[in-house]
């Protein structure tokens, strides 16, 4: 009786633990696994996913989900061509930015073709953004994963698990999609109030500048201390000579 009770308790704990590590999110056009404590909310035209329990980690990474009715420009070839080129844009502070393209390639996920690309500083200064774009049942779908470049290695396994579990579909009714004449990439933005250094923390490149070594003349106390020390040393040498 006791052994059976422990068996059921072990199974219950295992299920709870497994669920804590594999929360599944689905909306009208995608489904994928989220890390623990991550939540996806509809904000304007896009879905925004972030860690909602840790304020510090919330600044590390963000996922944006968007869809639009398929137009003439919505093909995998055109998505690939767009993502192979650096993105030129202006930061919220008015600084001109040009992204660095790390790769842009085709990728099959859950038996469906996607375009997979990685840029540095294409959406947020100091952040990597990974793009997953596809077309399914008459809609264009875009998923972007943005992460602070200093935390990229830490989040890479989490994002890779999300990518592997990514499914594209179209559910009827209540589809939150932009019109066919819009641009899937240009129309998808980091929500207002979230694309600045105040929210995401200091830029990774903001390193303290090396200070020029001070000379004896820069600090009067050091200067006079050096003179006093030299005088004492000289007196000591003279006393030894007298002896």
Secondary structure, 3 states (H helix, E strand, C coil): CHHHHHHHHHHHHHHHHHHHHCEEEECCCEEEEECCCEEEEEECCEEEEEECCCHHHHCCEEEEEEEEECCCCCCHHHHHHHHCCCCEEECCCCCEEECEEEEEEEEEECCEEEEEEEEECCCCCCEEEEEEEEEECCEEEEEEEEEEHHHHHHHHHHHHHHHHCCEECCCCCCCCCECCCCCCCCCCCCCCCCCCHHHHCCCCCCCCCCCCCCCCCCCHHHHHHHHHHHHHHHHHHHHHHHC
